[in-house]
Amino acid sequence: MTTETPAPSKPRVLVLFGGRSSEHAVSCVTAAGVLEAIDRSRYDVIPVGIAKSGQWSLVSADPAAWSLRSDVLPEVTATAQAVVMGTADGGAGQELLVAAPGSVPESLGGVDVVLPLLHGPFGEDGTLQGLLEMADMRYVGAGVLASAVGMDKHFMKVVFAAAGLEVGPYAVVSDRQWRTAPDDSCERAAALGFPLFVKPARAGSSMGISRVEDAGGLRAAIEKARAFDPKVVIEAGIEGREIEVAVLQGRGLDGPRTSLPGEIAMQPGDHAWYDFEAKYVDGAAAELSCPADLPGDIIDRVRVLAGEAFDAIGGEGLSRVDFFYTPDGRLVINEINTMPGFTPISMYPQMWAKSGLGYTELIDELIGLALERSTGLR
């Protein structure tokens, strides 16, 4: 008598997106790209959205439901049924439950890996990563500390400087400093020289950022940034080209892998700079040059520095590292993004595509890296 060997089960991937930050819509757009490209023959995909209220819900797996249209920003809305982590018998574990008021929770089954496509606070900053760590759930991307450091432009610069990477001049304005001594805060910022870039310390996707040409514009720019984050980072303008490198964790004990460097050139049209719509909606607004037109030794150097930045924060999974290449040949690090925009027209997947790794294959590699790593301290 012969018996058939059951087909191996597919890894179950929880695609998690939305969230409580100002980058909620960006996260939804990223999820649309991933849901479109992920290989459904290899993975059992469970799409879960996080509403702005923080509630988790089982949502549509149709990418069109989360795509960005010119007149409507995609948004996860709360439902009567909430998704929670746990097990049907009340223990902690790698299982999802659907719970509704007055009903017995129903199990959605186990989860092998979480793909957390969240940008900004309460998703990219270590908070969600801590929750997943406590639940012993494997997940794609940076861990708790690396996520927190990568989200905070202040401590990011402190870590980079300690690792020997060159950072530009900057000042930090805390909530207490602004409330108690706003004039002193403005004086410290003005001492850096103009132009200045005023940014929320823990936000991305160009949210709340202003270029300030003189002291008269500082207060309004700081208040604009504070609408997104009570902590503000003010950076001296640096003359130079903006060069970016995509980083991917190595397999096993191998070091990080780096893409060819890329450079964005804005095309004539409606976008004065690389704003939200240029990043996520209008694929013709900007042109990626990859590899960037740089001397060969600078290409090699910026890739090495990107790997060093990834290691400096203890990166895992993926990151995009941004530099200024100055006229005198210096490479000044601007920032690292541990969950960069991940739509098909975003810089991170485009640079890997130009370096020989396609969008679907990149998703496979990130899931594979997460499945390989252990839970707990690493």
N, C-alpha and C positions, 0 to 999 in steps of 0.2 A: 504494500500500500504506500502510495506517495502522498506527501502533503506539500502544499504550496507554501513557499516562504512569504510571509506577509511583506508588502512593500514598506520600506523604512518611512517613518513619519517625517513630514517636513518640519523644519524648525518653525516655531510660532513666533512671529515678530509683532510686538506691540508698537505701532506707529503712533506716537504721542505728540500732539501739537496744539496750538492755540496759546493759552496761558493768560496770566494776569498783567503782563507788562504792556507798555505802549507799542510793543512790536508784535502784538497779537496777530494782526493781519499779515505781517511778513511771515510769521510762522505758518499760517494757513497756506500761503502761496508756496512756501518751501514744501509743505506736505503734499500739495497738488502735484508738484514735480516728481516727488519720490513715489507717490501712489501710482503715477502714470508709468514710471520706469521700472519699478521693482519687479523682479521675475516671479510671477505668481505660481509658476510651475515648480519653483524651488522653495518658496516660503508660504506659510499660512499667515496671512496678514490680518491683524486686528486693529482697525482704526479707532482711536479714542481721542476725543477733543476735550480740551480744558477750557471752560467758559471763563469770561473775565471775572466772574464771581469766585472762581476756583473749583467749581464742580466738574468732575470727570463724567463724560457721557460717551456711550457707544454711538458712533456717527457714520455717515455715509463713506463708503470706500471709493466713490466716484470722484476722480480728480476734478471734474468740472465744477463740483460743489464748492471747491476751495480755491479756484482760480481767481485771479484778480481781474476785474473788469473796470473800465474807466469810470463808471458811475457808482459802483458798489464795492466796498471793502468786505472781503469774506470775514465771517465771524462765527465762532462756536457759541451756540445758545444753550443755556441750561434746560434740562428736561426733567420729567417726573422720576425717571429712572437714573440713578447714579451708579457709576462704576467705582468699585473700591478694591483694594488689594487685601488678600487674606485667603482663607480656605473655608469651605462650607461647614467644617466642624469647629471653626473659631480659632484655629491656630494660625500662626504666621506662615507665609510661604509664597511660592511663585505662582499664584493663581489669581484670577480676576473674578469678581462677583458683580452681578447686577442687582442692585437693591432699590426697592420702591417702598414708600410708606405703606404699612399694613400688609406687606407680603413677605414671603420667605425668600431670602436671597437665592439667586440662581447662579450657578457657576458657568463662566465662559471657558473654563479649562485652564491649563497651565500656560505659562509664557516662558520661552527660552531666552529671549533677548528683547530689550526695549530700545527703540530708535527714537530718542527724545529730540524732536525737531523744534525746540523752543529757543527763542532769542530773547535776550534781556533778563531783567530780574525775575526771580521765582521760576527759573527754568534753565538758564544758561549760567547762573552765578553760584552753583554748588548746592542750592537748597533742594532742588529736585534730585540731584545726584545723591545727597545724604539720605533722602527718603528711600531711594532704590537700594542704597547700600544696606540700610537697616532691614529691608525686605529680602536681602540676599538675591537680588535680581541683577543679572548681567545687563549692561547697557552700552550703547555706542558712545564714544567720546570721552572727554576729560573727566577726571574724578573730582572730588569735592574741593580740594585745595586749588588744583589747577584751574577749575572753573571759576572759583571765587577771585583768584588773582587775575585771570584773563578778563574778567568782567570789569574790574576796578582799575581805571586808567592811572590812578595814583600808585597803588601798590604794584601794579604791573611795571611801572617805570623804576620803582625801587628795586625790584627783583632783577630787572634787566641790567641796571647799573651795577648791581652787586656781582652779576655774572660777566662783567667786562664789556657789555654792549653799549654803544654810544646812544644816549638819549638827548633830545633837545631840551633847552631851558623851559621850565614850567613853574607854575604856582598852583597851590591847592587852596580852595576856600571852603571850609567846613560850614555846616549849618550854624554852629555857635559863633564862629568868627564873623559870618555875615550879619547875624542878628545883633551882635554886640559892637562890632567895629567895621562897618561897611566901608568907611573912608580908607582905613588902613588896608583892607583887602584890595580896594581899587588901586591904591598906591603901590602895593606889592606887585600887582599885575602889570601896571603901567611901566614899572621899572624894567620889565622884560623887553620893552620896545614894541613898536607896532610894525606890521599888523599882528593882531593876536587872534587865536581861535579859542573861543569859550565853549566848553563842552560839559554836559552832564557826566559825572565820573563813571556812572554805571548804566549807560544806554548806548544803543548802536543805531545803524541804518540812518545816519545823519539826523537823528531825532534831537531837537533842541540845540543844534550847533549854530554858532554865529561867527562870522569873520568881523573883527572890529578894527577900524582904521585909526581911531583916535580915542582919547580918554573920555570924550563925551558920549561914546556909545557903550561904555563898559557896564554901567548899572543895568541898562535894559537887557543887555546880552546875558548878564549873570542871572537876572530874574527869569529870563526865558529858559535858561538851562535848569534853574531850580524848579521849574514847573515839572521837570522830569526826574530830578534827583536833588535832594538838599545839599549834596556834596558836588562841588564844581571843580573841574580842572581847566586851567588856562595855559595855553601853549604858545610860545613864541613862534611866529611864522618862520618857516625854513625854506630858503630858496633851493629848489631841487625838483627832480622828477619823482613821481610816486610810483614805486616798484613793489609788486606783490609776489609772494611765493606761497604755493599750496604745499602743506606738509601732511604726510601720512605716516602713521606709526609703522615701524618695521615689524616683521614677523619674528617671533621668538625673541632672541637676544640681539637681533639686528637693530642698528640705529635708525632714526627717522629717515624716511624717504622724502625727497623734495622734488617738486615740479620745476620745469623751466620757468624763469621769472616772467611775469606779465606786466603790461602797462596799459592803462585805459586812456584812450583819446576820445574826447567828446566830439561828436559830429555836429555839423551846422543844423540848427533846429530850435526847438522850444526849451532846451535845457541849458542853463548857464553853467551848471556844474553837475556832478554825479549824484543827483538827488534820488529820492525814493522811486519816482516813476521810471527814471533812467535805469535804475538797478533792477527793478522787478517787473516792469510793464512793457516799456518801449525797447524792444531788442535792437532797434536801429539807432538809438540815441547815443550809443557809445560803441567804439570799436576796440577790441582787445588785440594788442600786439603781443604775441607769445611765440617764440621768445622775444623779449623786449630788445630793442636795438641798443645793445650795450657791448662794451669790449669783453672779450672772452674771459679775461681774468676777473672782471666784475661780476659776470654771470656766475662763475664758480664761487666767488666770495659771498655773494648774496645768498646763494643756496646753503653754504656752510653756516652763515649767520642765522638763517631761518631755522635750521636744525638745532643750533645752539639755543635759540630763543624757546623753541618747543621743549627742549630738555630743561631749560632754566626754570620753567614753571611746573615741570613734571607732567608734560602733556601726554595724552593718550588719544588714540583714534585719529582725530583730524584737527587741523588749525590752518588759518591763513595768517601770514605774517607780512606786515606792511612796512616799507622803508622809504626814506628819502635818499635819492642819489644826488649829491650836491655837485656844483660845478667844479669844485676842487677835488672831487673823487672820493668823498667820504660816503659811507652808508650809515645813515642815522635811523635807528629803529623808531617807528611810530607806534605801532600797537600789534597785538596778537588777538585773533578772534577764534575762540575755541568751538563755536558753532556758527561758521560763516553762512551767508546766504547760499542756499543749495538748490535753487531753481535751475533749469537747463541753461538760462542766460546769465547765471551768477558767475563771478570770477573764479571761485574755487573749482567747480566741476569743469569749467571751460579750460582752465590751465592744465588740469589733468588730462582732458581730452587732447589738448595740443601736445601733451607729453606721452600719449599713447595709451591712456586708460580711460575708456568710455564711461558714460554716466551710469548705466546699469551695472557695469563691472565694478565701478567705484563703490556703489551701494553694496554689492556682494562682498567686496573686500572689507568694508567697514563692519558689516555684520559678522564676517568671519573673524576679524580681530576681536570683536566683543565676545564671541562664543569661545574663543581660545583662552581668554584671561579668567583668572580666578575671581571669586567674590571675596570681600573682606580686604584686609590690608595687603598691599602689593609692594 
